Each structure stands twice: as C-alpha cells, then as structure tokens.
Amino acid sequence: MAKAKSAYVCTECGAEFTKWQGQCSNCREWNSLSEIRLGASRPGAGSATPSGGGRGGYAGALTREVVDLSGVDLTEVPRFSSTFDEFDRVLGGGLVPGSAVLLGGHPGAGKSTLLLQTACRLAQSKRALYVTGEESLSQVAMRAHRLQLPTQGLKMLAETSVETLLAVAERERPEILIIDSIQTMHLEDIGSAPGGVAQVRESAAALTRFAKQTNTVLLLVGHVTKDGSLAGPKVLEHMIDASLLLEGGSDSRFRTLRGQKNRFGAVNELGVFAMLELGLKEVKNPSAIFLSRGEELASGSLVMVVWEGTRPILVEVQALLDESALGNPRRVAVGLDHNRLAMLLAVLHKHGGLFTGDQDVFLNVVGGVKVLETSADLAVLIAVVSSLKNQPLPRELVVFGEVGLSGEIRPVPSGQERIVEAAKHGFTRAIVPKGNAPKKAPPGMEIVAVDKLAEAIEAL
C-alpha cells in the first residue's frame, strides 16, 4: 500500500523540515513553515544500497563521462529579440531558447501588458502560446484590441491545470510559452490549494522541465508580497534562469524593469518604460526624462550620475530640511537607503561642521528611481547643505562620489563614462572624487576634483 508523506517548507528561505515548528531554524523567521504533500512512497523503493554490495555495485550506474573544462564548447548562446530594446538590455541581449524567466511586480505595474505586447509582436514570426489563469480570453482580447496590437498568430489558452496546459504545449510546440501567473497554476497530485508553497514550487518545476527539454522560452508572471519580494517559496528563484522585477507606482507613468538574477547576462541591469494609452513604450534616453526640472532654481535640488547595469543615468535628488518641532527629528528617504542617510548626516556633522540634529530631513529621488549604489553619497550631502543654507545650486552642476566615515571622498567605478554622459546633456561643472578626475576634461566641462568632504563644501 502506498504511503503518503508530507514535509514542511519555509516560505522565506526554502528550508525543509520533517515536522512543524514555530520558528525556522535556518532563517529565524516565525510562522513561515507550510506543509507540502510529497509523492507516495512504495515499499522498498527508498533503498539506496546497490544490489551488488560494496562500491562495485555503483559501476553500472555511471554512464556519464567527465569532461575537462578546457574542452567545453564555447559557442555563443543563441538569442532572439523580444522586440523591446530595453527588455533585451535587462535580459542580457535577448531571449535564450530553453530559458525560464520570472517577471514579478506589484498589481497594476504592467506585467501582463508587457508580456502581451511581447507575445503579440513575436507571434508574427514565431510560435507563441499565451496561457492565462487570472483572466478570461475575452478580457485579454479586449486589452490587445485597446492597445492596438497585432492579434493574428498568437495562440491563447485559459487554463490553470499544469497537466492540461503541458499536453496542449506538447501538441502545439510553441517557441515562446507565457504563463500568467504561476500562482494560479496547480498540479492534480498536490493536495494544497493553488498559490501554496507546494503548488508554486512543483508547478514551476514541471514547466521549467518542459522548457529545458523542448528548448522553449518560458516567461512566468509572479506576484510580489508587501515588502516587494516575490511571493512563493525561495526555491522558485533558484529554479529559473532570470528573475526580473517591474517597479513603478500607480501615480507615476514610468516603469523600471530591473534584473535581480540572470544566468545569461549582467545582474542589476535597468530598463525604463513609459505607461501610455497604447501600453508600455520603452524610453531610449532615461536621463532626459529624469532631468525635467522646473524653471525656477530651488535650494536642495541637484543632479547626480548613477550607474545602472551597463550605462550611466542622470537623476535629480531633492533635499528638504525644516526645523523639527519634535524631540526626535524625522529622517525620510524615498529612493535611497534610510540607514545610509542617517550615516551620511553624522559624517556631515563630524567632518563638515554642519549640525542637522534639530532638523527634519526629507530626501527624494525624482522619477521613482531607486538608487542602490554609493556614488550618490556626495550629491545627497551637497543637496542637504543647499537646503540647510537655503542657497540654490547652479543648474549646470553635476555631482557624484562615495563618502567614507572619515570624511574622505572615494572614487566610484566608471567615473570617466559618467562625466562624458553629463557633458552630453549640457552640464558644464562637475564635482567628482580626485580618483575619478580625467586627465583631459570634455570640452566645455570644468572638473572640480575633491578629496575630502570639507573640500566639496568649500567648492560650492
């Protein structure tokens, strides 16, 4: 008689346990274990001892040959375009046959819109199958009609059963398979409800296995939790080849596509899209849209150069300091790390001689961009000084550099490319770390190289 087994999996780190416990002993999260039902075991099927006994019993099972690393074929991985240059940039150059890509994002970010546009365009030259588990076929057709997309050639299927859609995919043999979304898929052998840990993990594993065996591009839509991480077990991110996150609030028409994992390209690449009436439109020059500043000069506003993936982007940072009426002043950072802001304010007091302990400090990166690198340190502090002194900064000034705890200005990667990008957009003065100062400045550009925070404040 087959005996059913169950296990408990942590939804945060993916660790497995034989029995339930209140806290995961691996990641220390509370109430994160969920039960999954494993396949039924047959009596005698779990024995790992070879029939021949000893080490000689394994000789017949070794059918693979060991290959020297120098003899591995270095043929370029074949790719084809997704019809979006920004999408291709984040993917590392295009879609790879046999790869599994997970696209996550908050509700309304544009995940389904982006993949529907991609599917309709690719269907004109390749076999594409779009599987929807959240919407009806008429809803998808109405959206495609509203976006004025070419609908001929795109195969549609409204299904949530993985066994059924795999049977259809085996018959249709698509080159691109889109699943919207993985949280709605379920396997008949798994007893839990769709969206559970077991269902998401096993459904993704079955779909990824099909994509690898048939050389199909698999695009999965995934939901995110309140903190912005992908919903479901952490092992889901290890199964797939690329994990992308589409960011952007409902109050902004710009969307940023950021790569978090990519086996076929660079990580942390950034693609920028604009949400228009006819769907998502890629932004070829992101710096131009992030630099739409007001006509009147205002204190606390400054342009910095950040490096996203393989290109520099100019963004505006705004700082507002106001005398606090509370005993504990507020520190609010939008688009920047809150803890790093507190550290930079301490450095400004210690090595810049400016006290902000009685001020509420508000910081904002214009355009909804999230700055993850440390090259924004110097620009943040200069914007804070400008707001504290209530003195506007020159419009043609651009700043970048990392600030250390001892007040030194450290160089950042790709400093020369950042300066050239700023010169292309008409900036004539740049305050940069001394280690990034070029031997020859671009025509019309004045370079102010600084080594200490006090020198940067003095240069203003």
N, C-alpha and C positions, 0 to 999 in steps of 0.2 A: 504494500500500500504506500503510495507517495505521501511524503510528509512535508507540509508547507512550513517554510521558515520565514522569519522576519528579522529585521535589523533596524537600528536607529541611526539616522544620519543627521549631522549638524548642518543646518541651513546656512551657517556663516562660513565655515571652513571646509565642509565636506567630510569631516572625520566620521568613521563608522564605529558603532558600539553594539554589543550583543544585548544589552538591556538599557532601559530608560534611566536617565539620571537628570537631576535638575540643572546641573552646570556641565558644559562641555569641558572636559579636562585638557583639550588641545588648545582652544582659543579663549577659554574662560568666559564665554557668553552664557547667560542664563536663559532657560526655557527655549533653547534653539534646537533641540533634538526632535525629529519627526520619524515616525515609524514607516518603514517601507517593507513590502512583502516580496520576498525573494522567490525564485523558482522552486518548485517542488523537487526534493532530492529523492533519488531512487536508492534502495538498499544496496550497499556495496559499491555505489558509483563514486564515492568520495575517496577511495583508497588511492594514495599517491605512491605506494610501493610497487616497483616494477615486478612483472611476473617472473623474470629471470633471477631476481635476487641480486644483491650487491650492486656495484657500479656497472657491471656488464649489462644489466637489464635496460639501461638507457641508450645503448648503442644504436638500436633500431629506430629510435625516435629522432635522432639527429640527422635531419635531411637538409638543413641549410648550410651553406658554405660561408666561412669567414672571409671578408674582403678587406684588403688593405685600403686605408683612407686615401692614399695617393692614386689608387686605381679607380676611384669613384668617378662616374661620368659627370662632367661639369656643364652639360648642355643647359642653355638658358631656359628657364621655366616659361612655357608658352602662356601668353596673356592675350586678352582681348578687352577692348574699351567698354566701359559701362555707359558710354555716350555723355558722361559728365566728367569734365577735366578735373574738377575739384574732388569728385568721388574717386577718380583714378589716382589722384595725388595721395589721398588718405590710404587707399588700398596698396600703395607702393608701385603703381604703374598700370593697374587694371585688374580684371578678374582672372583668377587662375582656375582652369578646369580641375575638378576634383577637390576644391577647397570648400570649407564651411565658414561662412561669415555671419556673425551675430550683430544685429543692429538694434541698439537699445535707445530709450528716450522716454521722457515724460509724456503723458497723454496730450495730444494736440501739437507735439513738436514737429510732426511731419514725416514720421517713419513710413507709414503706408503710402503717403503721397509720393515720397522719393522713390520707393521701390516700384510703385505702379508706373511712374514716369519711366523708370529704367526698364521695366518689363515691356511696356508698350513700344519703346524705341528699339530694344533688342529683338523683339518678336518680328520685326521687319526683315531680319537677316538670319535669325537663329530660332531654334525651337525653344519656346518658353512656356512654363506651366506655373500659374499663379493659384495657390491654394489659400482660401480664406476660411478661417474658422470663427471670426468675430462678426463678419458682415455677410449679408446675402449677395448673390450675384447681381441683383438689380441695383443695390447700393454701390457696388464697385463700378458697374457700368455707368451709373449716373455721375459718379465722380470723374470717370475718364471722359465722359461727354462734356462735363463742365470745364475740365482742364484742356479740352480740345486736343486730346491725344489720339494717335492712330490706333484703332482697336482691332484691325484685321491681323490675324495670325496669332494672337495671344490666346492660349488655352486657359480656361478658367475651371476651377473645381471648388465647390463649397463642401468641405468635409473636415471632421475632427478626428476620425479614426486613422491611426497611423497605418494599420494593416491595409485599409481600403485605398488610401492615397498612394501607398507604395505599389500596390497592384496596378493602379492607374498609371503611375510613373513608369513601371516596368513595361507597360504596353505602349505608352506614348514616347518613351525615351527622350525626355527633354534635355537640352543643354544647360538651361537655367531653371532651377526649381526654387520658388519663393514660398515660404510658409509664414502666414500672418494669422496668429502668432504661435510661438512654441508653447505658451501657457495654456492654449486651448486644445492642444493635441493630447491624445490618450491611447494607451495600448490596452487591449482586452484582457491580457494576462495579469495586469497590475490592478489590484483591488482598490487603490485610492482614487480620489476624485481628480479631474483634470486641474493642472496648476500646482499639484502637490510635488513634494521633493522627488518621490519615486517616478511619477509620471513624466515630469520635465526631464529628468536625467535619462530614463530609458527611451523616451521618445526621441530626444536629441541624439542619443547613441545609435538608434536604429536608422534615423535619417542621415546621420553623418556616415555610417557604414555604407548605406546605399550610394551616397555621393562619391565616396572613395572608390567603390567597386565599379561604378558606371562612368566615372570621370565627369560628373555633373557639378556645376556650380550651385551650391546650396546657400540661400540667403534666408536667415531666420530673423523674425522680429521678436524682440524680447521686451518685457515690461521692466520698469525700474521701481525701486522702493522709495520711501520718503527721503532718505538720505542720498538718493541719486545713484545707488548701486543697482546692478542687475538683479532682478528677482529670481528666486530659484536657488538651487544648490551651487556652491562654488565650483564643483567639478564640471559644471556646464561650461565655464570659461576655459577649462583645460582641454575639453574635447574639441572645441572649434579652433580654426586656424587664425581668425581675425575677430577682434571684438571692437566695435565702433559705437560711439555714443553721440547721438544727435541732441544738442543742447539749444535752448532758446525759450524764453518765456512767451506767454500769450500776448504780453504787452509790447513785444518787440517783433519787427518783421524780419529780423536777421536770425539765421540759424547757423551754428557752428558744428561741424562734424569732426570729431576728434578720435584718433586711433589710440586705443588703450593696450591692444595686443595685436601683433601682426607677424606671422611667420614668414611672410613674403615681402616685407618692407620695413621701413623705419617706424618706430613707435612714436606716439605723441605728435603725429602729423595733424595739421589743421586744414579743414576745408570750410569755406564760407558760402552760405546760400542766403538768398532773399526770398521770403514768402510773399508771392504776388497772387493776383486773381487767377492766373493760369498755372499755379503750382510753384514749385521751388525753381529759382533761377540762380545759377552759380555766379559768384562775384569774382571777376578776374583780378581786380585790384583792391584787396581788402583795406589797404591803408587809406585809400581815397574816401571810403565811406566812414571810417572811424575818425577822420580828421575834419568832419563838418562842424567847425567851431562857430560861435557867434561873432557878430561884427564888433561888438564892444569888448575890450580887454577886461578880464576879471582876475582878481587875485586867486591864487590856488590852482590855476589851470596850467598844465604843462604837457608837452608831447614827449613820449619816450619810445624807444625802439626795442621791441621784444622779438625773440627768435622762436618761431613756431615750426617745428619739424625741420624743413629744409629752406625756409625763407624768412626774411625779416618783415615785421609788420609794425607800422607806426600807429600807436593808440594814444588817446588822451587820458590823463589821470587828473582827477579833481580832488582837492582837499578843502575842507571847511572846518575851521576852528572857531569855537564860540565859548565864552566864559560859562563854566558849569555852575548850575545852581544846586548841585547835589554834592554830597561828600565824596562820592566815588564817581569821577568823570567817566563818560561813556567813550568806548572805542569801537567804532563800527567800520568795517571794511567790506565793500562789495566788489568782488572780482579779485581780491587779494587775500592772502593768509592773515587771519586776525591775530594770531600769535606773533607772526613776524612784524606786524605793525607795532605791537607793544614793545618788542625788542628794539626796533629802529627808533622809537621815541626815547627810549632810555639812552641809546647811543647819541642821539641829538642833544640830550641834556648833558651827558658826561663829556663829550668831545666837541660839541658845537656851542655850548654855553647858553642854550635856549631851553627854558623850562615850560613844559606843557602839562604839568600835573594838575593845574586848575582849569584845564580846557577840555571841552568835549571835542573829540576828533572824529570826523566823518570822512571816509575815503571812498571814491567811486572810480571804476574804470569804465569809460564811456563805451557804449555799444554792446554791453553784455558779455564782453570778453573776460575769460578767467586767466589771469597771469599766474603761471606756475613756476617761473624761473626767478632767480635772484637778481637779474640785471635791472629790475625795476626799483631796487632799493634807493639809489641816489635820486632818481626822479621823484619818488614818494617823499623823501625828506625835503627836497627843494620846494615841492608843492606845499608841504606843511609850513615851511618857513615863509613862503609867499603869502599864505593865508594868515599866518600869525602876525606878520608885519603889515598886512593889508596893502601889499605892493604888487601890482600886476607884473608878470614876467613878459619879456619880449615874445612876440608871436613867432619869430623866426628861430627861436631857441629849441634845441632838442637835447635830451639828456639820457644817458644810460650808465650803469655801473653797479657793482656789488659793494655793499658796505659791511666791513668787518666790525667785530665787537670793540676793537681798539681804535676805531675811527678811521682805519685805512680804507682806501678805495681800491678794490681788487679788479683786475681785468676780467672780461667775460668772453666766451667763445664768439668767433665770427665778428669781431669788432669792426674790421675793415668793411665788410659787407653791410653792416648797419649804417655806417657813415655814408656809404655810397647811396643807399636807399633813401636816407634823409636828404641828401643833396638833390636827388631826382625830384623830390616833392617841394623843392624851393627853400629849404632851411639853410640859413647862412651861418649859424653859430651852433657849436656842439660842445658840451661839457662831458668829457669822457675820461676813463681811467688812464693814467700815464702809460700803462702797459698796452693799451689799445690805440695809442696815438700813432697815426700813419706817418711814414717818412715824408710823404708828399700829400697834402690835403687836396680834396677835389676842388676844381675851380670855383671861386666864389664862396668857399666854406672856410670859416675860421674855427680852428680846433683849439679848445682850452683843455689841456691835459692836467689833471689834478691827482694828487697822491694821498691827501688827507681830506676829511670832511670839512675842516675849517677852511681849507683852500677853495673848496667848491662853493661854500657860502660867501667867501670873500670875492670870488669871481663874479658873483651876481651884481 
